[in-house]
Amino acid sequence: MVLYVSGELDRLTAPLLATHLDELLRDDAHGTSLTIDLAGTSFVDIGGLNTLLDVHRWAGARGIVVRVGECRAQFVRLLRVTGTLGLMAAPGRPRSRACGPFGRDRRRRR
């Protein structure tokens, strides 16, 4: 399952994401794999990161594997600064490459 997030993911909007994910994964989701694609986000603050970490934690307790898919370079920097880079890395992917396509910022493409 892939969830595409767009816009800003901050202290105001992150609770909406958490509520949506709780509803989506509530019923017998054991063994489900969820990828949260952040390529469409323009901004992720510490409130958004905390929500993603909370989702990662409670989903793991339910037997759900949560990964972060594509994301912007600024989110990778936030992961590095907070020491949470390894938590968001997909299994089998090096810690330095937490987000595919490895934290590239799409605005730099020509």
Backbone atoms as SQL, in Angstrom:
CREATE TABLE atoms (id INTEGER PRIMARY KEY, chain TEXT, resi INTEGER, resn TEXT, atom TEXT, x REAL, y REAL, z REAL);
INSERT INTO atoms VALUES
  (1, 'A', 1, 'MET', 'N', 0.844, -1.155, 0.000),
  (2, 'A', 1, 'MET', 'CA', 0.000, 0.000, 0.000),
  (3, 'A', 1, 'MET', 'C', 0.902, 1.234, 0.000),
  (4, 'A', 2, 'VAL', 'N', 0.553, 2.219, -0.823),
  (5, 'A', 2, 'VAL', 'CA', 1.314, 3.467, -0.884),
  (6, 'A', 2, 'VAL', 'C', 0.365, 4.622, -0.609),
  (7, 'A', 3, 'LEU', 'N', 0.770, 5.503, 0.294),
  (8, 'A', 3, 'LEU', 'CA', 0.011, 6.701, 0.603),
  (9, 'A', 3, 'LEU', 'C', 0.829, 7.902, 0.142),
  (10, 'A', 4, 'TYR', 'N', 0.249, 8.706, -0.737),
  (11, 'A', 4, 'TYR', 'CA', 0.925, 9.890, -1.256),
  (12, 'A', 4, 'TYR', 'C', 0.479, 11.102, -0.454),
  (13, 'A', 5, 'VAL', 'N', 1.440, 11.797, 0.135),
  (14, 'A', 5, 'VAL', 'CA', 1.160, 12.975, 0.949),
  (15, 'A', 5, 'VAL', 'C', 1.626, 14.196, 0.181),
  (16, 'A', 6, 'SER', 'N', 0.791, 15.243, 0.166),
  (17, 'A', 6, 'SER', 'CA', 1.187, 16.476, -0.520),
  (18, 'A', 6, 'SER', 'C', 0.880, 17.668, 0.373),
  (19, 'A', 7, 'GLY', 'N', 1.497, 18.794, 0.039),
  (20, 'A', 7, 'GLY', 'CA', 1.313, 20.007, 0.821),
  (21, 'A', 7, 'GLY', 'C', 2.274, 20.040, 1.987),
  (22, 'A', 8, 'GLU', 'N', 1.857, 20.673, 3.069),
  (23, 'A', 8, 'GLU', 'CA', 2.694, 20.790, 4.255),
  (24, 'A', 8, 'GLU', 'C', 2.301, 19.731, 5.275),
  (25, 'A', 9, 'LEU', 'N', 3.292, 19.124, 5.884),
  (26, 'A', 9, 'LEU', 'CA', 3.068, 18.162, 6.952),
  (27, 'A', 9, 'LEU', 'C', 3.684, 18.768, 8.205),
  (28, 'A', 10, 'ASP', 'N', 2.827, 19.391, 9.007),
  (29, 'A', 10, 'ASP', 'CA', 3.305, 20.109, 10.188),
  (30, 'A', 10, 'ASP', 'C', 2.399, 19.806, 11.379),
  (31, 'A', 11, 'ARG', 'N', 2.574, 20.570, 12.449),
  (32, 'A', 11, 'ARG', 'CA', 1.808, 20.328, 13.674),
  (33, 'A', 11, 'ARG', 'C', 0.308, 20.465, 13.479),
  (34, 'A', 12, 'LEU', 'N', -0.102, 21.237, 12.503),
  (35, 'A', 12, 'LEU', 'CA', -1.536, 21.420, 12.259),
  (36, 'A', 12, 'LEU', 'C', -2.123, 20.321, 11.374),
  (37, 'A', 13, 'THR', 'N', -1.368, 19.869, 10.395),
  (38, 'A', 13, 'THR', 'CA', -1.903, 18.889, 9.434),
  (39, 'A', 13, 'THR', 'C', -1.564, 17.443, 9.782),
  (40, 'A', 14, 'ALA', 'N', -0.504, 17.226, 10.530),
  (41, 'A', 14, 'ALA', 'CA', -0.077, 15.859, 10.854),
  (42, 'A', 14, 'ALA', 'C', -1.135, 15.046, 11.596),
  (43, 'A', 15, 'PRO', 'N', -1.901, 15.637, 12.518),
  (44, 'A', 15, 'PRO', 'CA', -2.943, 14.839, 13.174),
  (45, 'A', 15, 'PRO', 'C', -3.979, 14.278, 12.196),
  (46, 'A', 16, 'LEU', 'N', -4.238, 14.998, 11.112),
  (47, 'A', 16, 'LEU', 'CA', -5.160, 14.493, 10.092),
  (48, 'A', 16, 'LEU', 'C', -4.590, 13.247, 9.424),
  (49, 'A', 17, 'LEU', 'N', -3.291, 13.269, 9.148),
  (50, 'A', 17, 'LEU', 'CA', -2.626, 12.107, 8.568),
  (51, 'A', 17, 'LEU', 'C', -2.698, 10.927, 9.527),
  (52, 'A', 18, 'ALA', 'N', -2.422, 11.173, 10.801),
  (53, 'A', 18, 'ALA', 'CA', -2.454, 10.101, 11.796),
  (54, 'A', 18, 'ALA', 'C', -3.854, 9.494, 11.906),
  (55, 'A', 19, 'THR', 'N', -4.872, 10.325, 11.909),
  (56, 'A', 19, 'THR', 'CA', -6.259, 9.836, 11.983),
  (57, 'A', 19, 'THR', 'C', -6.596, 9.004, 10.755),
  (58, 'A', 20, 'HIS', 'N', -6.213, 9.495, 9.585),
  (59, 'A', 20, 'HIS', 'CA', -6.476, 8.763, 8.340),
  (60, 'A', 20, 'HIS', 'C', -5.784, 7.402, 8.351),
  (61, 'A', 21, 'LEU', 'N', -4.526, 7.368, 8.761),
  (62, 'A', 21, 'LEU', 'CA', -3.784, 6.109, 8.797),
  (63, 'A', 21, 'LEU', 'C', -4.354, 5.144, 9.820),
  (64, 'A', 22, 'ASP', 'N', -4.784, 5.662, 10.963),
  (65, 'A', 22, 'ASP', 'CA', -5.387, 4.807, 11.980),
  (66, 'A', 22, 'ASP', 'C', -6.655, 4.149, 11.438),
  (67, 'A', 23, 'GLU', 'N', -7.481, 4.921, 10.738),
  (68, 'A', 23, 'GLU', 'CA', -8.704, 4.372, 10.147),
  (69, 'A', 23, 'GLU', 'C', -8.383, 3.371, 9.046),
  (70, 'A', 24, 'LEU', 'N', -7.406, 3.693, 8.231),
  (71, 'A', 24, 'LEU', 'CA', -7.022, 2.851, 7.109),
  (72, 'A', 24, 'LEU', 'C', -6.465, 1.505, 7.565),
  (73, 'A', 25, 'LEU', 'N', -5.694, 1.532, 8.641),
  (74, 'A', 25, 'LEU', 'CA', -4.989, 0.334, 9.084),
  (75, 'A', 25, 'LEU', 'C', -5.613, -0.317, 10.320),
  (76, 'A', 26, 'ARG', 'N', -6.775, 0.109, 10.702),
  (77, 'A', 26, 'ARG', 'CA', -7.401, -0.359, 11.942),
  (78, 'A', 26, 'ARG', 'C', -7.745, -1.842, 11.919),
  (79, 'A', 27, 'ASP', 'N', -8.326, -2.317, 10.856),
  (80, 'A', 27, 'ASP', 'CA', -8.865, -3.677, 10.812),
  (81, 'A', 27, 'ASP', 'C', -7.874, -4.692, 10.279),
  (82, 'A', 28, 'ASP', 'N', -7.370, -5.516, 11.146),
  (83, 'A', 28, 'ASP', 'CA', -6.576, -6.682, 10.785),
  (84, 'A', 28, 'ASP', 'C', -5.567, -6.420, 9.667),
  (85, 'A', 29, 'ALA', 'N', -4.686, -5.486, 9.901),
  (86, 'A', 29, 'ALA', 'CA', -3.704, -5.111, 8.881),
  (87, 'A', 29, 'ALA', 'C', -2.371, -5.816, 9.090),
  (88, 'A', 30, 'HIS', 'N', -2.323, -6.819, 9.977),
  (89, 'A', 30, 'HIS', 'CA', -1.062, -7.508, 10.258),
  (90, 'A', 30, 'HIS', 'C', -0.440, -8.028, 8.962),
  (91, 'A', 31, 'GLY', 'N', 0.850, -7.753, 8.794),
  (92, 'A', 31, 'GLY', 'CA', 1.555, -8.189, 7.593),
  (93, 'A', 31, 'GLY', 'C', 1.491, -7.201, 6.440),
  (94, 'A', 32, 'THR', 'N', 0.754, -6.112, 6.620),
  (95, 'A', 32, 'THR', 'CA', 0.652, -5.088, 5.586),
  (96, 'A', 32, 'THR', 'C', 1.944, -4.296, 5.518),
  (97, 'A', 33, 'SER', 'N', 2.284, -3.853, 4.332),
  (98, 'A', 33, 'SER', 'CA', 3.426, -2.980, 4.129),
  (99, 'A', 33, 'SER', 'C', 2.897, -1.636, 3.637),
  (100, 'A', 34, 'LEU', 'N', 3.274, -0.565, 4.296),
  (101, 'A', 34, 'LEU', 'CA', 2.819, 0.777, 3.950),
  (102, 'A', 34, 'LEU', 'C', 4.017, 1.644, 3.608),
  (103, 'A', 35, 'THR', 'N', 3.975, 2.270, 2.441),
  (104, 'A', 35, 'THR', 'CA', 4.979, 3.248, 2.045),
  (105, 'A', 35, 'THR', 'C', 4.316, 4.611, 2.042),
  (106, 'A', 36, 'ILE', 'N', 4.921, 5.557, 2.743),
  (107, 'A', 36, 'ILE', 'CA', 4.419, 6.932, 2.769),
  (108, 'A', 36, 'ILE', 'C', 5.315, 7.754, 1.862),
  (109, 'A', 37, 'ASP', 'N', 4.770, 8.179, 0.732),
  (110, 'A', 37, 'ASP', 'CA', 5.517, 8.940, -0.268),
  (111, 'A', 37, 'ASP', 'C', 5.374, 10.431, 0.047),
  (112, 'A', 38, 'LEU', 'N', 6.487, 11.073, 0.351),
  (113, 'A', 38, 'LEU', 'CA', 6.485, 12.486, 0.730),
  (114, 'A', 38, 'LEU', 'C', 6.986, 13.405, -0.378),
  (115, 'A', 39, 'ALA', 'N', 7.090, 12.900, -1.595),
  (116, 'A', 39, 'ALA', 'CA', 7.614, 13.711, -2.702),
  (117, 'A', 39, 'ALA', 'C', 6.768, 14.953, -2.954),
  (118, 'A', 40, 'GLY', 'N', 5.496, 14.881, -2.666),
  (119, 'A', 40, 'GLY', 'CA', 4.600, 16.010, -2.913),
  (120, 'A', 40, 'GLY', 'C', 4.520, 17.003, -1.773),
  (121, 'A', 41, 'THR', 'N', 5.286, 16.776, -0.719),
  (122, 'A', 41, 'THR', 'CA', 5.255, 17.723, 0.395),
  (123, 'A', 41, 'THR', 'C', 6.179, 18.896, 0.126),
  (124, 'A', 42, 'SER', 'N', 5.720, 20.066, 0.494),
  (125, 'A', 42, 'SER', 'CA', 6.548, 21.255, 0.341),
  (126, 'A', 42, 'SER', 'C', 7.299, 21.575, 1.623),
  (127, 'A', 43, 'PHE', 'N', 6.848, 20.981, 2.737),
  (128, 'A', 43, 'PHE', 'CA', 7.444, 21.291, 4.028),
  (129, 'A', 43, 'PHE', 'C', 7.057, 20.203, 5.020),
  (130, 'A', 44, 'VAL', 'N', 8.028, 19.749, 5.806),
  (131, 'A', 44, 'VAL', 'CA', 7.768, 18.822, 6.913),
  (132, 'A', 44, 'VAL', 'C', 8.496, 19.380, 8.126),
  (133, 'A', 45, 'ASP', 'N', 7.743, 19.654, 9.203),
  (134, 'A', 45, 'ASP', 'CA', 8.401, 20.156, 10.406),
  (135, 'A', 45, 'ASP', 'C', 8.491, 19.046, 11.450),
  (136, 'A', 46, 'ILE', 'N', 8.954, 19.397, 12.620),
  (137, 'A', 46, 'ILE', 'CA', 9.158, 18.409, 13.676),
  (138, 'A', 46, 'ILE', 'C', 7.831, 17.769, 14.101),
  (139, 'A', 47, 'GLY', 'N', 6.736, 18.506, 13.999),
  (140, 'A', 47, 'GLY', 'CA', 5.422, 17.931, 14.305),
  (141, 'A', 47, 'GLY', 'C', 5.054, 16.844, 13.314),
  (142, 'A', 48, 'GLY', 'N', 5.362, 17.068, 12.040),
  (143, 'A', 48, 'GLY', 'CA', 5.125, 16.051, 11.012),
  (144, 'A', 48, 'GLY', 'C', 6.011, 14.845, 11.229),
  (145, 'A', 49, 'LEU', 'N', 7.283, 15.099, 11.555),
  (146, 'A', 49, 'LEU', 'CA', 8.211, 13.997, 11.811),
  (147, 'A', 49, 'LEU', 'C', 7.758, 13.188, 13.024),
  (148, 'A', 50, 'ASN', 'N', 7.357, 13.861, 14.093),
  (149, 'A', 50, 'ASN', 'CA', 6.887, 13.144, 15.280),
  (150, 'A', 50, 'ASN', 'C', 5.687, 12.265, 14.962),
  (151, 'A', 51, 'THR', 'N', 4.797, 12.747, 14.128),
  (152, 'A', 51, 'THR', 'CA', 3.640, 11.945, 13.735),
  (153, 'A', 51, 'THR', 'C', 4.077, 10.732, 12.941),
  (154, 'A', 52, 'LEU', 'N', 5.011, 10.914, 12.011),
  (155, 'A', 52, 'LEU', 'CA', 5.520, 9.772, 11.241),
  (156, 'A', 52, 'LEU', 'C', 6.189, 8.750, 12.150),
  (157, 'A', 53, 'LEU', 'N', 6.925, 9.224, 13.142),
  (158, 'A', 53, 'LEU', 'CA', 7.568, 8.308, 14.090),
  (159, 'A', 53, 'LEU', 'C', 6.535, 7.575, 14.941),
  (160, 'A', 54, 'ASP', 'N', 5.482, 8.300, 15.349),
  (161, 'A', 54, 'ASP', 'CA', 4.392, 7.660, 16.101),
  (162, 'A', 54, 'ASP', 'C', 3.709, 6.585, 15.262),
  (163, 'A', 55, 'VAL', 'N', 3.436, 6.910, 14.002),
  (164, 'A', 55, 'VAL', 'CA', 2.806, 5.941, 13.093),
  (165, 'A', 55, 'VAL', 'C', 3.719, 4.729, 12.927),
  (166, 'A', 56, 'HIS', 'N', 5.000, 4.981, 12.747),
  (167, 'A', 56, 'HIS', 'CA', 5.979, 3.900, 12.600),
  (168, 'A', 56, 'HIS', 'C', 5.939, 2.974, 13.819),
  (169, 'A', 57, 'ARG', 'N', 5.846, 3.568, 14.995),
  (170, 'A', 57, 'ARG', 'CA', 5.853, 2.816, 16.254),
  (171, 'A', 57, 'ARG', 'C', 4.575, 1.989, 16.433),
  (172, 'A', 58, 'TRP', 'N', 3.389, 2.636, 16.308),
  (173, 'A', 58, 'TRP', 'CA', 2.162, 1.877, 16.551),
  (174, 'A', 58, 'TRP', 'C', 1.858, 0.911, 15.429),
  (175, 'A', 59, 'ALA', 'N', 2.254, 1.246, 14.214),
  (176, 'A', 59, 'ALA', 'CA', 2.042, 0.306, 13.106),
  (177, 'A', 59, 'ALA', 'C', 2.923, -0.927, 13.301),
  (178, 'A', 60, 'GLY', 'N', 4.157, -0.718, 13.736),
  (179, 'A', 60, 'GLY', 'CA', 5.057, -1.839, 13.999),
  (180, 'A', 60, 'GLY', 'C', 4.497, -2.767, 15.058),
  (181, 'A', 61, 'ALA', 'N', 3.848, -2.183, 16.073),
  (182, 'A', 61, 'ALA', 'CA', 3.227, -2.992, 17.122),
  (183, 'A', 61, 'ALA', 'C', 2.072, -3.822, 16.575),
  (184, 'A', 62, 'ARG', 'N', 1.470, -3.372, 15.472),
  (185, 'A', 62, 'ARG', 'CA', 0.369, -4.103, 14.828),
  (186, 'A', 62, 'ARG', 'C', 0.863, -5.054, 13.741),
  (187, 'A', 63, 'GLY', 'N', 2.185, -5.120, 13.557),
  (188, 'A', 63, 'GLY', 'CA', 2.735, -6.001, 12.531),
  (189, 'A', 63, 'GLY', 'C', 2.742, -5.390, 11.145),
  (190, 'A', 64, 'ILE', 'N', 2.670, -4.070, 11.070),
  (191, 'A', 64, 'ILE', 'CA', 2.651, -3.348, 9.795),
  (192, 'A', 64, 'ILE', 'C', 4.019, -2.726, 9.564),
  (193, 'A', 65, 'VAL', 'N', 4.600, -2.961, 8.400),
  (194, 'A', 65, 'VAL', 'CA', 5.895, -2.377, 8.055),
  (195, 'A', 65, 'VAL', 'C', 5.640, -1.020, 7.404),
  (196, 'A', 66, 'VAL', 'N', 6.241, 0.025, 7.965),
  (197, 'A', 66, 'VAL', 'CA', 6.082, 1.383, 7.439),
  (198, 'A', 66, 'VAL', 'C', 7.424, 1.867, 6.916),
  (199, 'A', 67, 'ARG', 'N', 7.408, 2.387, 5.691),
  (200, 'A', 67, 'ARG', 'CA', 8.600, 2.962, 5.067),
  (201, 'A', 67, 'ARG', 'C', 8.262, 4.353, 4.562),
  (202, 'A', 68, 'VAL', 'N', 9.285, 5.168, 4.412),
  (203, 'A', 68, 'VAL', 'CA', 9.115, 6.455, 3.741),
  (204, 'A', 68, 'VAL', 'C', 9.607, 6.266, 2.322),
  (205, 'A', 69, 'GLY', 'N', 8.758, 6.617, 1.359),
  (206, 'A', 69, 'GLY', 'CA', 9.137, 6.516, -0.054),
  (207, 'A', 69, 'GLY', 'C', 9.914, 7.752, -0.465),
  (208, 'A', 70, 'GLU', 'N', 9.581, 8.281, -1.617),
  (209, 'A', 70, 'GLU', 'CA', 10.278, 9.480, -2.090),
  (210, 'A', 70, 'GLU', 'C', 10.074, 10.629, -1.128),
  (211, 'A', 71, 'CYS', 'N', 11.096, 11.444, -1.006),
  (212, 'A', 71, 'CYS', 'CA', 10.996, 12.644, -0.184),
  (213, 'A', 71, 'CYS', 'C', 12.011, 13.665, -0.672),
  (214, 'A', 72, 'ARG', 'N', 11.883, 14.850, -0.151),
  (215, 'A', 72, 'ARG', 'CA', 12.790, 15.937, -0.523),
  (216, 'A', 72, 'ARG', 'C', 14.034, 15.925, 0.360),
  (217, 'A', 73, 'ALA', 'N', 15.073, 16.549, -0.133),
  (218, 'A', 73, 'ALA', 'CA', 16.344, 16.608, 0.593),
  (219, 'A', 73, 'ALA', 'C', 16.184, 17.267, 1.959),
  (220, 'A', 74, 'GLN', 'N', 15.300, 18.239, 2.068),
  (221, 'A', 74, 'GLN', 'CA', 15.124, 18.915, 3.354),
  (222, 'A', 74, 'GLN', 'C', 14.570, 17.965, 4.423),
  (223, 'A', 75, 'PHE', 'N', 13.777, 16.963, 4.022),
  (224, 'A', 75, 'PHE', 'CA', 13.284, 15.983, 4.988),
  (225, 'A', 75, 'PHE', 'C', 14.421, 15.073, 5.441),
  (226, 'A', 76, 'VAL', 'N', 15.290, 14.693, 4.526),
  (227, 'A', 76, 'VAL', 'CA', 16.452, 13.878, 4.897),
  (228, 'A', 76, 'VAL', 'C', 17.320, 14.646, 5.882),
  (229, 'A', 77, 'ARG', 'N', 17.495, 15.945, 5.662),
  (230, 'A', 77, 'ARG', 'CA', 18.265, 16.763, 6.606),
  (231, 'A', 77, 'ARG', 'C', 17.608, 16.769, 7.985),
  (232, 'A', 78, 'LEU', 'N', 16.272, 16.868, 8.028),
  (233, 'A', 78, 'LEU', 'CA', 15.553, 16.834, 9.299),
  (234, 'A', 78, 'LEU', 'C', 15.789, 15.500, 10.006),
  (235, 'A', 79, 'LEU', 'N', 15.783, 14.404, 9.244),
  (236, 'A', 79, 'LEU', 'CA', 16.056, 13.086, 9.830),
  (237, 'A', 79, 'LEU', 'C', 17.467, 13.018, 10.395),
  (238, 'A', 80, 'ARG', 'N', 18.416, 13.577, 9.661),
  (239, 'A', 80, 'ARG', 'CA', 19.810, 13.559, 10.136),
  (240, 'A', 80, 'ARG', 'C', 19.976, 14.381, 11.410),
  (241, 'A', 81, 'VAL', 'N', 19.414, 15.579, 11.417),
  (242, 'A', 81, 'VAL', 'CA', 19.549, 16.480, 12.558),
  (243, 'A', 81, 'VAL', 'C', 18.920, 15.874, 13.809),
  (244, 'A', 82, 'THR', 'N', 17.818, 15.164, 13.646),
  (245, 'A', 82, 'THR', 'CA', 17.111, 14.597, 14.796),
  (246, 'A', 82, 'THR', 'C', 17.590, 13.194, 15.161),
  (247, 'A', 83, 'GLY', 'N', 18.519, 12.659, 14.377),
  (248, 'A', 83, 'GLY', 'CA', 19.039, 11.322, 14.676),
  (249, 'A', 83, 'GLY', 'C', 18.054, 10.205, 14.397),
  (250, 'A', 84, 'THR', 'N', 17.101, 10.446, 13.498),
  (251, 'A', 84, 'THR', 'CA', 16.070, 9.448, 13.205),
  (252, 'A', 84, 'THR', 'C', 16.189, 8.866, 11.799),
  (253, 'A', 85, 'LEU', 'N', 17.282, 9.135, 11.136),
  (254, 'A', 85, 'LEU', 'CA', 17.469, 8.677, 9.763),
  (255, 'A', 85, 'LEU', 'C', 17.313, 7.162, 9.642),
  (256, 'A', 86, 'GLY', 'N', 17.903, 6.422, 10.546),
  (257, 'A', 86, 'GLY', 'CA', 17.831, 4.960, 10.496),
  (258, 'A', 86, 'GLY', 'C', 16.439, 4.412, 10.701),
  (259, 'A', 87, 'LEU', 'N', 15.590, 5.133, 11.432),
  (260, 'A', 87, 'LEU', 'CA', 14.233, 4.661, 11.676),
  (261, 'A', 87, 'LEU', 'C', 13.359, 4.728, 10.434),
  (262, 'A', 88, 'MET', 'N', 13.641, 5.685, 9.570),
  (263, 'A', 88, 'MET', 'CA', 12.805, 5.869, 8.388),
  (264, 'A', 88, 'MET', 'C', 13.341, 5.149, 7.165),
  (265, 'A', 89, 'ALA', 'N', 14.532, 4.572, 7.258),
  (266, 'A', 89, 'ALA', 'CA', 15.114, 3.872, 6.112),
  (267, 'A', 89, 'ALA', 'C', 14.344, 2.581, 5.845),
  (268, 'A', 90, 'ALA', 'N', 14.148, 2.303, 4.599),
  (269, 'A', 90, 'ALA', 'CA', 13.486, 1.058, 4.209),
  (270, 'A', 90, 'ALA', 'C', 14.428, -0.105, 4.446),
  (271, 'A', 91, 'PRO', 'N', 13.893, -1.261, 4.835),
  (272, 'A', 91, 'PRO', 'CA', 14.758, -2.428, 5.020),
  (273, 'A', 91, 'PRO', 'C', 15.568, -2.712, 3.759),
  (274, 'A', 92, 'GLY', 'N', 16.842, -2.997, 3.948),
  (275, 'A', 92, 'GLY', 'CA', 17.711, -3.293, 2.815),
  (276, 'A', 92, 'GLY', 'C', 18.303, -2.062, 2.162),
  (277, 'A', 93, 'ARG', 'N', 17.873, -0.900, 2.584),
  (278, 'A', 93, 'ARG', 'CA', 18.392, 0.349, 2.022),
  (279, 'A', 93, 'ARG', 'C', 19.365, 0.951, 3.026),
  (280, 'A', 94, 'PRO', 'N', 20.519, 1.421, 2.585),
  (281, 'A', 94, 'PRO', 'CA', 21.484, 2.005, 3.516),
  (282, 'A', 94, 'PRO', 'C', 20.866, 3.156, 4.308),
  (283, 'A', 95, 'ARG', 'N', 21.302, 3.322, 5.548),
  (284, 'A', 95, 'ARG', 'CA', 20.782, 4.398, 6.399),
  (285, 'A', 95, 'ARG', 'C', 20.921, 5.755, 5.745),
  (286, 'A', 96, 'SER', 'N', 21.989, 5.954, 4.985),
  (287, 'A', 96, 'SER', 'CA', 22.200, 7.258, 4.361),
  (288, 'A', 96, 'SER', 'C', 21.228, 7.513, 3.221),
  (289, 'A', 97, 'ARG', 'N', 20.490, 6.494, 2.845),
  (290, 'A', 97, 'ARG', 'CA', 19.537, 6.638, 1.742),
  (291, 'A', 97, 'ARG', 'C', 18.136, 6.303, 2.237),
  (292, 'A', 98, 'ALA', 'N', 17.653, 7.124, 3.162),
  (293, 'A', 98, 'ALA', 'CA', 16.376, 6.848, 3.813),
  (294, 'A', 98, 'ALA', 'C', 15.205, 6.972, 2.864),
  (295, 'A', 99, 'CYS', 'N', 15.266, 7.878, 1.931),
  (296, 'A', 99, 'CYS', 'CA', 14.129, 8.129, 1.062),
  (297, 'A', 99, 'CYS', 'C', 14.533, 7.959, -0.392),
  (298, 'A', 100, 'GLY', 'N', 13.742, 7.228, -1.148),
  (299, 'A', 100, 'GLY', 'CA', 13.989, 7.178, -2.582),
  (300, 'A', 100, 'GLY', 'C', 13.398, 8.403, -3.218),
  (301, 'A', 101, 'PRO', 'N', 13.923, 8.989, -4.235),
  (302, 'A', 101, 'PRO', 'CA', 15.224, 8.652, -4.799),
  (303, 'A', 101, 'PRO', 'C', 16.349, 9.293, -4.012),
  (304, 'A', 102, 'PHE', 'N', 16.455, 8.830, -2.811),
  (305, 'A', 102, 'PHE', 'CA', 17.563, 9.172, -1.932),
  (306, 'A', 102, 'PHE', 'C', 17.627, 10.647, -1.577),
  (307, 'A', 103, 'GLY', 'N', 16.462, 11.226, -1.313),
  (308, 'A', 103, 'GLY', 'CA', 16.413, 12.581, -0.804),
  (309, 'A', 103, 'GLY', 'C', 16.707, 13.652, -1.818),
  (310, 'A', 104, 'ARG', 'N', 16.621, 13.337, -3.090),
  (311, 'A', 104, 'ARG', 'CA', 16.858, 14.372, -4.102),
  (312, 'A', 104, 'ARG', 'C', 15.766, 15.422, -4.032),
  (313, 'A', 105, 'ASP', 'N', 16.128, 16.642, -4.242),
  (314, 'A', 105, 'ASP', 'CA', 15.169, 17.732, -4.283),
  (315, 'A', 105, 'ASP', 'C', 14.748, 17.904, -5.736),
  (316, 'A', 106, 'ARG', 'N', 13.491, 17.717, -6.019),
  (317, 'A', 106, 'ARG', 'CA', 12.989, 17.768, -7.398),
  (318, 'A', 106, 'ARG', 'C', 13.181, 19.128, -8.043),
  (319, 'A', 107, 'ARG', 'N', 13.236, 20.177, -7.256),
  (320, 'A', 107, 'ARG', 'CA', 13.398, 21.514, -7.838),
  (321, 'A', 107, 'ARG', 'C', 14.739, 21.680, -8.532),
  (322, 'A', 108, 'ARG', 'N', 15.709, 20.867, -8.193),
  (323, 'A', 108, 'ARG', 'CA', 17.046, 20.979, -8.788),
  (324, 'A', 108, 'ARG', 'C', 17.134, 20.297, -10.154),
  (325, 'A', 109, 'ARG', 'N', 16.141, 19.496, -10.483),
  (326, 'A', 109, 'ARG', 'CA', 16.172, 18.807, -11.784),
  (327, 'A', 109, 'ARG', 'C', 15.903, 19.806, -12.895),
  (328, 'A', 110, 'ARG', 'N', 16.504, 19.570, -14.039),
  (329, 'A', 110, 'ARG', 'CA', 16.269, 20.457, -15.192),
  (330, 'A', 110, 'ARG', 'C', 15.829, 19.643, -16.371);
